[in-house]
Amino acid sequence: MDRLANLINMMPTKVSAIFSLVAIAVVSASYIAPNPTTTTQPPYQPPTPGHIIIDECTCFEKGNYYTPVSSDDCKSFTQRTAFLPAQTLKCPYGLQFDVQTCVCNYVTDTACPQYCPAPYTPTPNPGVTSCTDNGNTYRQVPGTHCQKFTQETATLPPQVHSCPYGLEFDLKTCVCNYPAVTTCTV
């Protein structure tokens, strides 16, 4: 009997302990930690090099300036970059250079500007010399502080081009160069 009395006396403590554990478990289970907002960032993609339209005659892409040659119906274009001579290149047969897309494009999708680059009639100036590279003859344009130059070939008349910002056309190297190392004669 004593044993039974002990069991009955212990029961409330055991029951209260069990009840406490159950209560803690229920409260713990009902508490759901806030789900941290997981923002998944998309994988890094480097910017795709695009082109920039400078004006109706010039676009810029991947460090190069491009200008269609209107005098041959935009079938050719000039490519210029700092420290290298400008080059006149031809589009593949049946295509014209398109400033809007900065590539040779179908004739039906291209608007060939009438005067690109702007026609230039050099004024006689005995102090202005020229340089020649890759079959092109280059001259500094008077009154532009050497920021503009002409390019001509045996088959194309002189065309005016601009050096990239902060550079001047250098007759010693036949390219746009830093002003500190450029001899500006006009």
C-alpha positions as CSV (number, residue, x, y, z in Angstrom):
1,M,0.0,0.0,0.0
2,D,2.8,2.3,0.8
3,R,4.0,1.7,-2.7
4,L,0.7,2.7,-4.1
5,A,0.6,5.8,-2.0
6,N,4.0,6.7,-3.2
7,L,3.0,6.2,-6.8
8,I,-0.1,8.4,-6.3
9,N,2.0,11.1,-4.6
10,M,4.6,11.0,-7.3
11,M,2.0,11.1,-10.1
12,P,1.2,14.8,-9.9
13,T,5.0,15.6,-10.2
14,K,5.5,13.3,-13.1
15,V,2.3,14.4,-14.7
16,S,3.2,18.1,-14.2
17,A,6.7,17.4,-15.6
18,I,5.3,15.6,-18.6
19,F,2.7,18.3,-19.1
20,S,5.5,20.9,-18.9
21,L,7.5,19.1,-21.5
22,V,4.5,18.7,-23.8
23,A,3.7,22.4,-23.4
24,I,7.2,23.4,-24.2
25,A,7.2,21.1,-27.3
26,V,3.9,22.5,-28.5
27,V,5.0,26.1,-28.0
28,S,8.3,25.4,-29.7
29,A,6.6,23.7,-32.6
30,S,4.1,26.5,-33.0
31,Y,6.9,29.1,-33.1
32,I,8.2,29.2,-36.7
33,A,11.2,31.2,-37.1
34,P,10.8,33.9,-39.7
35,N,12.0,32.5,-43.1
36,P,14.9,34.8,-44.1
37,T,14.2,36.2,-47.5
38,T,16.6,34.5,-49.8
39,T,17.3,36.7,-52.7
40,T,19.0,34.7,-55.3
41,Q,21.1,36.9,-57.5
42,P,21.4,36.0,-61.1
43,P,24.9,34.9,-62.1
44,Y,27.2,37.7,-63.1
45,Q,27.1,38.5,-66.8
46,P,29.6,40.9,-68.0
47,P,28.1,43.8,-70.0
48,T,27.8,43.0,-73.6
49,P,29.7,45.5,-75.7
50,G,27.2,47.6,-77.5
51,H,27.6,50.5,-79.9
52,I,27.1,54.2,-79.3
53,I,25.8,56.5,-82.0
54,I,28.0,59.7,-81.9
55,D,26.2,61.6,-84.6
56,E,24.5,60.7,-87.9
57,C,27.9,59.9,-89.5
58,T,29.7,58.2,-86.6
59,C,29.2,55.3,-84.3
60,F,31.6,53.9,-81.6
61,E,32.0,50.2,-80.7
62,K,34.7,48.2,-78.9
63,G,37.2,51.1,-78.9
64,N,36.8,52.0,-82.5
65,Y,35.0,54.9,-84.3
66,Y,33.2,54.0,-87.6
67,T,32.0,56.3,-90.4
68,P,30.4,55.3,-93.7
69,V,31.8,56.8,-96.8
70,S,28.8,58.4,-98.5
71,S,30.7,59.1,-101.7
72,D,30.6,55.4,-102.6
73,D,27.0,54.9,-101.4
74,C,28.2,53.7,-97.9
75,K,29.7,50.5,-99.5
76,S,32.9,51.3,-97.5
77,F,33.6,52.8,-94.1
78,T,36.5,54.1,-92.1
79,Q,37.6,52.6,-88.9
80,R,39.6,54.8,-86.4
81,T,41.1,54.2,-83.0
82,A,43.6,56.0,-80.9
83,F,47.2,55.4,-81.8
84,L,46.5,53.5,-85.0
85,P,46.1,54.9,-88.6
86,A,42.5,55.1,-89.9
87,Q,41.6,52.4,-92.3
88,T,39.1,52.5,-95.1
89,L,37.3,49.1,-95.4
90,K,34.7,47.7,-97.8
91,C,31.5,46.1,-96.8
92,P,30.8,42.6,-98.2
93,Y,29.1,42.7,-101.7
94,G,25.6,44.1,-101.6
95,L,25.8,45.6,-98.1
96,Q,26.2,49.2,-96.9
97,F,27.6,50.5,-93.6
98,D,24.8,51.3,-91.2
99,V,25.6,53.8,-88.4
100,Q,22.4,52.8,-86.5
101,T,23.7,49.2,-86.0
102,C,27.5,50.0,-86.5
103,V,27.9,47.1,-88.9
104,C,27.5,46.5,-92.6
105,N,23.8,45.8,-93.2
106,Y,21.3,45.1,-96.0
107,V,20.7,48.1,-98.3
108,T,16.9,47.9,-97.5
109,D,17.7,48.2,-93.7
110,T,20.2,51.0,-94.1
111,A,19.9,54.8,-94.5
112,C,23.0,56.1,-96.1
113,P,23.6,59.7,-95.0
114,Q,24.3,62.0,-97.9
115,Y,27.5,63.6,-96.5
116,C,29.5,61.2,-94.3
117,P,32.1,62.1,-93.5
118,A,31.5,65.8,-94.3
119,P,33.1,66.7,-97.6
120,Y,36.2,68.7,-97.2
121,T,37.9,71.0,-99.6
122,P,41.4,71.7,-98.4
123,T,42.5,75.3,-98.5
124,P,46.0,75.7,-99.8
125,N,48.4,76.1,-96.9
126,P,52.0,75.6,-97.6
127,G,52.7,75.0,-93.9
128,V,50.4,72.0,-93.7
129,T,52.2,68.8,-94.4
130,S,50.8,65.3,-94.7
131,C,51.7,61.8,-93.8
132,T,50.9,58.6,-95.6
133,D,50.2,55.1,-94.2
134,N,48.4,52.0,-95.6
135,G,47.7,53.8,-98.9
136,N,45.9,56.7,-97.1
137,T,47.1,60.3,-97.0
138,Y,46.4,62.3,-93.8
139,R,46.4,66.0,-93.1
140,Q,45.6,68.1,-90.0
141,V,42.6,70.3,-90.5
142,P,43.4,74.0,-89.9
143,G,41.5,75.8,-87.1
144,T,40.7,72.6,-85.2
145,H,43.8,72.5,-82.9
146,C,44.7,69.2,-84.6
147,Q,41.6,67.5,-83.2
148,K,40.4,66.9,-86.8
149,F,42.2,65.4,-89.7
150,T,41.5,64.4,-93.3
151,Q,41.9,61.0,-94.8
152,E,42.1,60.5,-98.6
153,T,43.1,57.8,-101.0
154,A,43.8,57.7,-104.7
155,T,40.1,56.8,-105.3
156,L,38.4,58.6,-102.4
157,P,38.3,62.4,-101.9
158,P,39.5,63.9,-98.5
159,Q,37.1,63.1,-95.7
160,V,37.2,64.8,-92.3
161,H,37.5,62.7,-89.1
162,S,37.8,63.6,-85.4
163,C,40.3,62.2,-83.0
164,P,38.9,60.6,-79.8
165,Y,38.4,63.1,-77.0
166,G,41.6,64.5,-75.6
167,L,43.8,63.4,-78.5
168,E,45.3,65.3,-81.5
169,F,46.3,64.1,-84.9
170,D,50.1,63.6,-85.1
171,L,51.8,63.8,-88.5
172,K,54.9,62.0,-87.2
173,T,53.0,58.8,-86.4
174,C,50.0,59.3,-88.6
175,V,47.6,58.6,-85.7
176,C,45.7,60.5,-83.0
177,N,48.1,60.8,-80.1
178,Y,48.5,62.6,-76.7
179,P,48.9,66.4,-77.2
180,A,52.2,66.3,-75.2
181,V,53.9,64.2,-77.9
182,T,52.0,65.7,-80.9
183,T,53.4,68.4,-83.2
184,C,50.3,70.5,-84.2
185,T,51.2,72.5,-87.3
186,V,47.8,74.2,-87.9
